[in-house]
Amino acid sequence: MEHSFIFVSIITAQLLLFADAVHIGVDYGRLGNNLPAPRDVINLYKRCGIESLRIYDPSPQVLDALRGSNLRVSVGTRNEDLPSLASSQAAANSWVNTNVAPYRNNININWITLGNEVIPGPYATHVAPAIINIQNALRSIGLTGIKVTTVTSMILASSYPPSAGAFTSETTAVMRNVTFVLKQTGAPIMLNVYPYFAYASDPAHISLDYAMFRARTPIVDGQFQYFSLFDAMVDAYYVALKRIGAGSVPIAVSETGWPTAGNSPYTSIANAQTYNRNLLNHVTRQGTPRKPGGIMDTFIFAMFNENKKPNGIEQNWGLFYPNISPVYPFIHC
């Protein structure tokens, strides 16, 4: 017990110590019918020293609970709202006036994400114009410090080796448009990075140590050496950005983590604890081989196990059970 306390205290100290260098957050998914009340959740974030929170839609209950919390907040739009936000400045103004303006003095909104993994798909072409309209709406009320962006998965046709990174043919044009806007505003592209899925789909060729940030022998790609799958995935995405003339666009990691159950032996509490602990140690200290100084804001997925998601691994990503007890020691609350 004493050793566990020391371990989680060290993790908490790391969260606070590197606050000025990189912002570590946890995604607050709400697809569960047994989750704590939003105010209790926000208090848990504060008690645990978690400084950033990401929500997937502008829930009034969550936003009200965030008032005065001083957490750094990322607010998402609903995917289905993208067509109207893209086609109508008035709709974008209304969204901002409803979901941002009332909280401008007591919530620290740092990011607004226009869509979650909608590229490719029927909403993809709406992303760039929606970002522009929301940015215009924010500017019209004097809010210029909020980064407006979108969230994508690893939408690459090729990712190995990282130097071969390239977007799929169906996403290239959209990503050119999106990143053209981001280059003007300085906002990052937000990326969901899941070494778990790559490892679990090909354990014969991807070692657990490589997926867990603890490989001793690197994968060599030209002048670069990779000791973790996470770095290889992020750098492949950086290369894809460079191919479309967007090499200056930074990446923020909007989701990463490891499930605790649902696909044994690849999922386990031990694996999830190890991955997230090593992730934290890694991203608070260094960037990737191609961007060694590019330390990335990173969100761990997720705060809770969510029972309204599909059975299996989807219900088992949480740091906490819905009763607020920890799934495993990670941060000291």
Order of alpha helices (4+ residues) and beta strands (2+ residues): alpha-beta-alpha-beta-alpha-beta-alpha-alpha-beta-alpha-beta-beta-beta-alpha-beta-alpha-alpha-beta-beta-alpha-beta-alpha-beta
